[in-house]
Amino acid sequence: MESLFVAWRLFLLATLIIFPQLLGILLFFRLRRAPRWFAAIVAALAPALVFFWLERIFMIAELTKLYASGENCGMPVMGAVLLLFTGTAFHVVLGFFVQMLLWVTRPRVA
């Protein structure tokens, strides 16, 4: 049962990394009628915003369980906030890198 729990946690971690990036790529192609620079900027920032929103939901749920068990220290909150900001910065950098790759590989339409 513990291995199933670990597998589920790894799946959630992978989802938090992959899903926002895929959303950014799909948003880039959906905004094809907009100027390319606008589509690239919006699609590069969207993964960071989605990650920030999703991670806060998971973070609040985990911290609620932790404080219900009797933990009164503030360090888990500080660690969670640090991971939230680190992950958001990671998605901003990765989002711009992915959008640069899409910018270079997408054929130009006249």
C-alpha positions as CSV (number, residue, x, y, z in Angstrom):
1,M,0.0,0.0,0.0
2,E,2.9,2.3,0.7
3,S,4.3,1.8,-2.7
4,L,1.0,2.8,-4.2
5,F,1.1,6.0,-2.1
6,V,4.6,6.8,-3.3
7,A,3.6,6.1,-6.9
8,W,0.6,8.5,-6.5
9,R,2.8,11.2,-5.1
10,L,5.2,10.9,-8.0
11,F,2.3,11.0,-10.4
12,L,1.1,14.3,-8.8
13,L,4.6,15.7,-9.0
14,A,4.9,14.8,-12.7
15,T,1.5,16.3,-13.3
16,L,2.5,19.6,-11.7
17,I,5.5,19.8,-14.0
18,I,4.1,18.5,-17.3
19,F,0.5,19.7,-17.4
20,P,1.3,23.5,-17.2
21,Q,3.9,23.2,-19.9
22,L,1.5,21.3,-22.2
23,L,-1.1,23.9,-21.5
24,G,1.4,26.6,-22.6
25,I,2.2,24.8,-25.9
26,L,-1.5,24.4,-26.6
27,L,-2.2,28.0,-25.8
28,F,0.5,29.0,-28.2
29,F,-1.1,27.1,-31.1
30,R,-4.6,28.3,-30.1
31,L,-3.5,31.9,-30.3
32,R,-2.4,31.6,-33.9
33,R,-4.4,34.6,-35.1
34,A,-2.7,36.9,-32.6
35,P,0.7,38.3,-33.3
36,R,3.4,35.7,-32.7
37,W,5.2,37.7,-30.0
38,F,2.0,38.1,-28.0
39,A,1.2,34.4,-28.3
40,A,4.7,33.4,-27.2
41,I,4.7,35.7,-24.2
42,V,1.2,34.6,-23.0
43,A,2.0,30.9,-23.6
44,A,5.3,31.3,-21.7
45,L,3.8,32.9,-18.7
46,A,0.7,30.7,-18.5
47,P,2.5,27.6,-17.2
48,A,3.9,29.6,-14.3
49,L,0.5,31.0,-13.4
50,V,-1.2,27.5,-13.6
51,F,1.6,26.0,-11.5
52,F,1.3,28.7,-8.9
53,W,-2.5,28.1,-8.7
54,L,-2.3,24.3,-8.7
55,E,0.6,24.1,-6.2
56,R,-1.2,26.4,-3.8
57,I,-4.2,24.0,-3.8
58,F,-2.0,21.0,-3.0
59,M,0.0,23.0,-0.5
60,I,-3.0,24.2,1.5
61,A,-4.4,20.6,1.5
62,E,-1.2,19.1,2.9
63,L,-0.7,21.9,5.4
64,T,-4.2,21.4,6.7
65,K,-3.6,17.7,7.2
66,L,-0.3,18.5,8.9
67,Y,-1.8,21.1,11.4
68,A,-4.7,18.8,12.1
69,S,-2.2,16.2,13.3
70,G,-0.9,18.6,16.0
71,E,2.1,20.2,14.3
72,N,2.5,23.8,15.4
73,C,5.8,24.8,13.9
74,G,5.9,27.3,11.0
75,M,8.8,25.7,9.2
76,P,6.6,23.4,7.0
77,V,4.9,26.6,5.7
78,M,8.2,28.3,5.0
79,G,9.4,25.2,3.1
80,A,6.2,25.0,1.1
81,V,6.4,28.6,0.2
82,L,10.0,28.3,-0.9
83,L,9.1,25.3,-3.1
84,L,6.2,27.3,-4.5
85,F,8.4,30.2,-5.5
86,T,11.2,27.9,-6.8
87,G,8.7,25.9,-8.9
88,T,7.1,29.1,-10.3
89,A,10.5,30.4,-11.3
90,F,11.4,27.1,-12.8
91,H,8.2,27.2,-14.9
92,V,8.9,30.8,-16.0
93,V,12.4,29.8,-17.3
94,L,11.2,26.5,-18.8
95,G,8.2,28.2,-20.4
96,F,10.3,30.8,-22.1
97,F,12.7,28.1,-23.3
98,V,9.9,26.0,-24.7
99,Q,8.4,29.0,-26.4
100,M,11.7,29.9,-28.0
101,L,11.9,26.3,-29.4
102,L,8.4,26.6,-30.7
103,W,9.2,30.1,-32.2
104,V,12.2,28.7,-34.1
105,T,10.5,25.4,-35.3
106,R,7.1,26.8,-36.3
107,P,6.9,27.7,-40.0
108,R,6.1,31.3,-40.7
109,V,2.8,32.1,-42.3
110,A,2.8,34.9,-44.9
